[in-house]
Amino acid sequence: MAEKILLVDDEKDFLSVMSERMKNRGMEVTTAESAKDALQEVERGSFDAIVLDLMMPGVDGIETLKAIKRSKPELQVILLSGHATLEKGIEAMKLGALDFVEKPANIDELTERIKKAKAQKLVLVERQMENKLKSILEAKGW
């Protein structure tokens, strides 16, 4: 099954080229040009991974990551930046980002990280379902 990706970047040319490269590798790609658009897509759809630019005008990638994790903590976010700093990478990981990749991203490396994100999401969703089932069974006294 194809990986469902949300690709978020304010640079339209980068967004276009990367989404095409991902589609050529069999991924289903949705794009967003801002944090606001990304958060709307997160509420509307289901994604295996979100590839999110760190530096965007208005709301940056760190704030967007926080909002995504508040609404859907199981979503796996890979931050992408051409202006990466060790401090930002550490902050992102502490906030729940799965990975941090510098631009220009090697598409094969990014593809592997997306597959890892999909696997991680499946584990988290399965754990959530097990906990929910356990709660139901305990509530019913079974």
C-alpha atoms as one frame of an Amber mdcrd trajectory, in Angstrom:
protein
   0.000   0.000   0.000   1.316   3.431  -0.946   2.505   5.746   1.777   0.198
   8.737   2.297   2.307  11.845   2.757   1.555  15.450   3.606   4.364  17.609
   2.236   4.472  21.121   3.729   6.734  23.883   2.420   6.253  27.548   1.572
   8.576  27.279  -1.455   6.239  26.387  -4.338   8.986  25.168  -6.675  10.445
  22.873  -4.012   6.972  21.606  -3.161   6.234  20.823  -6.795   9.512  19.023
  -7.480   9.517  16.997  -4.249   5.884  15.961  -4.551   6.517  14.774  -8.119
   9.578  12.802  -7.023   7.589  11.190  -4.197   4.714  10.330  -6.546   7.214
   8.716  -8.919   8.171   6.434  -6.025   4.566   5.348  -5.574   3.590   7.647
  -2.717   0.253   9.408  -2.428   1.171  13.046  -1.800  -0.910  15.961  -0.545
   0.767  19.360  -0.415   0.325  22.452   1.730   2.065  25.829   1.389   1.540
  27.068   4.952   1.055  25.902   8.509  -2.624  26.857   8.324  -3.151  24.752
   5.190  -1.207  21.876   6.734  -3.344  21.850   9.885  -6.513  21.864   7.776
  -5.212  18.880   5.793  -4.345  17.058   9.025  -7.938  17.481  10.211  -9.372
  16.379   6.844  -7.156  13.433   6.000  -5.149  10.526   7.258  -1.401  10.453
   6.644   1.395   7.992   7.294   3.922  10.803   7.564   4.185  14.562   7.372
   7.288  16.127   5.843   7.305  19.622   7.277   9.546  22.594   6.486  11.041
  24.163   9.588  11.338  27.731   8.297   8.048  29.140   7.009   6.685  32.670
   7.221   4.082  33.211   9.899   3.791  29.993  11.874   7.041  28.003  11.669
   7.587  24.252  11.611   8.138  23.938  15.366   4.792  25.579  16.175   3.087
  23.517  13.469   4.634  20.344  14.917   3.249  21.240  18.353  -0.243  21.774
  16.920  -0.140  18.489  14.984   0.977  16.533  18.036  -1.786  18.120  20.155
  -4.527  17.104  17.728  -3.148  13.789  16.420  -0.198  12.534  18.468   0.124
   9.351  16.410   1.110  11.304  13.296   4.776  11.016  12.432   6.508  14.256
  11.462   9.798  14.572   9.630  11.122  18.132   9.793  12.967  19.468   6.775
  15.192  22.518   6.734  17.807  24.285   4.710  18.684  26.268   7.840  19.138
  23.413  10.270  20.742  23.950  13.630  21.520  21.319  16.208  19.371  23.172
  18.757  16.316  23.194  16.465  16.795  19.516  15.672  16.961  18.617  19.354
  13.929  20.779  20.130  11.972  19.132  17.316  12.810  15.632  18.527  11.810
  16.527  22.104   8.474  17.791  20.752   7.804  14.510  19.016   9.328  14.797
  15.552  10.441  11.420  14.280  13.343  12.803  12.296  15.103  15.939  11.085
  16.444  16.164   7.512  18.509  18.916   5.916  17.721  20.345   2.477  18.465
  19.421  -0.176  16.966  16.116   0.900  18.264  12.944  -0.685  15.040  11.394
  -2.011  16.139   7.810  -1.310  17.069   8.697   2.268  13.811  10.598   2.722
  11.845   7.656   1.295  13.428   5.323   3.860  12.580   7.719   6.675   8.984
   7.929   5.434   8.724   4.126   5.483  10.075   4.172   9.050   7.467   6.817
   9.944   4.661   4.689   8.507   5.803   1.668  10.524   6.016   3.766  13.700
   2.519   5.156  13.150   1.111   1.637  12.712   2.657   0.583  16.033   1.197
   3.620  17.829  -2.274   3.180  16.322  -2.256  -0.524  17.213  -1.277   0.344
  20.792  -4.099   2.927  20.969  -6.605   0.332  19.750  -5.387  -2.240  22.277
  -5.749   0.279  25.100  -9.218   1.250  23.909 -10.291  -2.407  23.730  -8.857
  -3.042  27.189 -10.814  -0.070  28.576 -14.042  -1.322  26.994 -13.534  -4.825
  28.374 -12.755  -3.505  31.856 -15.801  -1.203  31.780 -18.027  -4.151  30.849
 -16.457  -6.326  33.545 -15.346  -9.018  31.099
